[in-house]
Amino acid sequence: MPVSLYLWVKAIHVIAVIAWMAAMLYLPRLYVYHAMETDQTVMDRFQVMERRLLRAIMNPAMIVSLLAGLAMIGMNPALLKMPWFHVKLTMLVGMFACHGIYSAARKKLIANPHYKSDKYFRILNEVPTLLMIIIVIMVIVRPF
């Protein structure tokens, strides 16, 4: 395996993860403001912002993150034998679940802008942060 290719794939992975996480942290914040809003014109504006963020940044960044991550596993299958990597993958399942919940929430907010409270979305906003902290610790510190 050419080391330089692996490092390029890793760089792409990190860039895509940063974009994905930025969107994962911003989208639920938009939902907070959307859920608090009563003016239809403003709610329509939130819907446009949410759709663009999800479709133009969050979904593509997740796909590139996943593909680059799978490529790195293919180039270095020994990762699958490392306990820290299993913890990372478990947290990643949680991140995918959050992504799905956020995507579904956008559709539900269109149908009913107040189906959940702003407090619900504030709490939901913290989940990817906690998952990200664990993932970063696993990847950088590799505690086991």
Secondary structure, DSSP 8 states (H G I E B T S, - for coil): --HHHHHHHHHHHHHHHHHHHHHHHHHHHHHHHHHH---HHHHHHHHHHHHHIIIIIIHHHHHHHHHHHHHHHHH-GGGGG-HHHHHHHHHHHHHHHHHHHHHHHHHHHHH-TTSS-HHHHHHHTTHHHHHHHHHHHHHHT---
